[in-house]
Amino acid sequence: MNTLLPGYAYLWLRVGDCGEYEVMEDLDAAIEYLNELCVGKITAWVSGGFETQNYHGHDYISLYYGDREADHIADIGEDEDEPQECHRDYVECNLERSEL
């Protein structure tokens, strides 16, 4: 299922400060990948991503809509007019708890 917002061609993900930026097909693919890495539940949203108990401070997780060069265009949404699967709540509800 493609959960990119209209007009945003790329969903970018980077795990931690040392990670590489990767294009994700949609939020479901990003969530599946993050759960495989045991990143844990979201503790705070920051501009361009979020923190978890395992990734925080400058070592947070980047997850945002951007252009082909990975330049930030928009954060994952909170707008009620966006499809539910594009919301921050959707990400929060689908990330698994992890204690590393």
Secondary structure, 3 states (H helix, E strand, C coil): CCCCCCCCCEEEEEECCCCCCEEECCHHHHHHHHHHCCCCCEEEEECCEEEECCCCHHHCEEEEEECCCCCEEEECECCCCCCHHHEHHHHHHHCCCCCC
